[in-house]
């Protein structure tokens, strides 16, 4: 936990340096974007979005079934500050 906290604290500076060298950065999350039980320690989904504030593109796999319900549920459970990062 201490290592992840150290990384999380250095994230804004790392992303600023990375962005200075690259025009486009693709950030891929992991697991579900709306796992509300993990928000307090999330780094790869809402945690990254809160630090970097990127435009978010939510992607689903229609081949697995239930994709529309999954996307709808994700959108409904996202915190308001993260919802603002989704295109209209």
Secondary structure, 3 states (H helix, E strand, C coil): CHHHHHHHHHHHHHHHHHHHHCCCCCCCCCCCCCCHHHHHHCCCCHHHHHHHCCCECCCCCHHHCCHHHHHHHHHHHCCHHHHCCECC
